[in-house]
Amino acid sequence: MFSKILYDTRTNKILRCQPKPHGSAPMPSLNGLCKSARISEEEKQYMAVTEIESEMLTNQAQKELMIFNGNAVPKPELIIISDKYKINISNDPTFIITIKIKGKHKPDISNIEMLINEISFNMPLDNYQGSKTIEVEEGRYTIVCDDDKFISESIEVVAVE
């Protein structure tokens, strides 16, 4: 089964993904996708379509895919690792976060925005990996990537007295 993806050529943002209708109905056209995505006539000139060989809806496509050279490809994976997941702060109130970006199509970046309990910090990268030492107080800390160019899972670190 196929799906057609509508994206903005200025940003490569996926705006709509529609699977092939069942039965004999044809794939949606560029105009049909623009209408479905509520794209104005003035903005249509910046829209383009591409197809994928799987059945996917918009939310899933935005979460799992990115546009690279006019094609929809899987987003790279960002892996977050901690050297400690439970910290005794009376011994050492620090831990080290390490990130690695894996995937065939990686963006050309030198740093990435991360979040600890929704507080932003910048992680410098060298050859698609980086690490940072974090000092904490007692509590629970959720670390997550704050960039939708990647597929990533959060991690949790607990600091106790």
Secondary structure, DSSP 4 states (H G I P E B T S, - for coil): --EEEEEETTTTEEEEEEEPPSTTPPPPPHHHHHHHTT--TTTGGGEEEEEESS---HHHHHHHEEEETTEEEEPPEEEEEES-SEEETTT--EEEEEEEEESSS----SEEEEEETTEEEEEE-BTTEEEEEEE--SEEEEEEE--TTSEE--EEEEEE-
